[in-house]
Amino acid sequence: MIKGLPAEWGTCSHTVLLGEGIWSLSYHNNSFTVGSRFGDITIFDAITGRQKAILSGHTGAVFCVIFSSDGKSLASGSYDDTVKFWDVQTGGVIKTFRGHTGWVDSVSISADSTRIASGSSDQTVRLWDIQTGDCLCTIKQQDHVKHVSFSPMNPQQLISISGDKIWWWDTNGHQILPTYDGSHIAFSPDHTQFALCNGEFVIVQNSNSREIVTKFPVFNKAAHCCCFSPDGRLIAASAGNTAYVWDITTPVPYLVGTLVGHAAAITSLVFSSPSSLISTSQDWSAKFWKIGALSTDQATTDPGSTPITLPSIQSVILQTRAGIAISSDIDGVVKTWDLSTGLCKETFQVPDVGDILPNHRDAQMIDGRLIFVWYSCYRIYICDTEWYGLLHTLDAPQGMCLRLSGDGSKILLLGENFLQAWSMWTLELVGQVEVKLGLEGMLYLDSNTDSSKVRIYSNHSSAQEGWDFRTFPVPFDPSTGRPQLDFIGGAHCYINGPCWIKDTVTGKKVFQLSGRFAVPADVRWDGRYLVAGYQSGEMLILDFDCMYP
């Protein structure tokens, strides 16, 4: 059952492309730095997105970077098993620390910049003297050390995360507190509270008493990292491609922002102000978010930013049974996207047919092959993306919307007052019916197992028609068998506009595409997944089983 309205989405003010293989993020005084798989460390201006410096010296991927408290230096850990300490002003290496026998996944600098702690895949935490380069202490753990930091409450204590357990140590290597379950830890600005990512929950505890202050669930039960806002009012946590922001000032925390836009898993989060958040992702980008704002994306108007520039997506297709979404852009490039991860799986180029651009489009996975169809200039084109060539063309009347049947056996074309169906195998016209919805119609294929059923309904009213093309077209009641959550809105045919989801039982609107996501170029919905494509070239995939469990 739906439990109220979702929180507003945060707005991505701009996107910065970082290059391939980004694992970490550190922020200080309007600058942020990231490491790359090629061994470089890049420092960016956090306001404009422009590069300020590139530090080179590691011979392997840089997995972790962190600024010192004064921002004048930074430490990094690498696949080359070393830790380096850098001068930010000159870009030079001050000291290199050697001793780990596995790659270094995490580093931390003490508040007085005299020591560095590092955690490695060799299952050790090491404490280093910055002045001499000596290893002061080695702490052996039972698993890969994924995180290490100095305790902000006591500079003589270290915190490490290994095997989804959080450990407290003194700087002589003695365990001083029991372990906690968790994969990430973050402290409030005043250090009175800390937050743990523990699978399906983010748990906030008192730093002194260790009592649980509050906890809240993460929708897909996969909290990866979290952070406090500078005023301690908000907590942001990432899960997969999405970040969520909660207000923890009330007795019961409530979700104030859902940040959707990354195409791959988020790796790091940091607040740059009480209402601004930066995220990095395995999609090789950093995104700057305005929490609670619903203004348009300023990446296109801010000359200092470096937004993603991709060909405009013209259509999207949802193939839930195959676990994929499919996008087609203005250049005729077709991509398949994994619904569970949001990652691009394959890319195809539609064959060149002269100056004819694909207009209304659809695709279907048939016998493991992606068959792509499109309509343009009174003709339907059928393409096998595996063969990279045209299979057939069909002459057709003026159409507004093109679809393949769920089993891929028929091609369906909706016109101003008709719906026609052709056999995919014989290319013969196998059915034609008169429809009453005219230009307001939108073709909707039934998402149930009976894939011969077709629904047509209006973009502007509740009027709808249903036809079953199993043998020959017969009408059916389109209101039967529909999911409780229903898709309403534009982004079909010639009508672009806001789209939303309503509860068919209560009639209430429960979700709306907002802000920069308000006007997609095309949308598909099957009762669980909503996929949308945008003129910016971005794809949006929402799983409502996670959002409304």
ABEGO torsion letter per residue (X at the ends): XBBEBBBBBBBBABBBBAEBGBABBBBBGGBBBBBBAAGBBBBBBAAAGBBABBBBGBABBBABBBBBAAGABBBBBBAAGBBBBBBAAAGBBABBBBGBABBBABBBBBAAGABBBBBBAAGBBBBBBAAAGBBABBBBBABBBABBBBBAABAABBBBBBGGBBBBBBAAGBBABBBBBEABBBBBAAGABBBBBBEABBBBBBAAAGBBABBBBBAAGBBABBBBBAAGABBBBBBEABBBBBBAABABBBBABBBBGBABBBABBBBABAABBBBBBAAGBBBBBBBGBABBBAAAABAABBBBBBBBBABBBBBAAAGBBBBBBAAGBBBBBBAAAGBBABBBBBBBAEABBBBBBBBBBBGGBBBBBBBBGGBBBBBBAAAGBBABBBBBBBBABBBBBAAGABBBBBBAABBBBBBAAAGBBABBBBBAAEAABBBBBBABABAABBBBBBAABABBBBBBAAABBBBBBAABGBBABBBBEBGBEABBEBBBBBBAAAGBBABBBBEAAABBABBBBAGABBBBBBAAGBBBBBBAAAABX
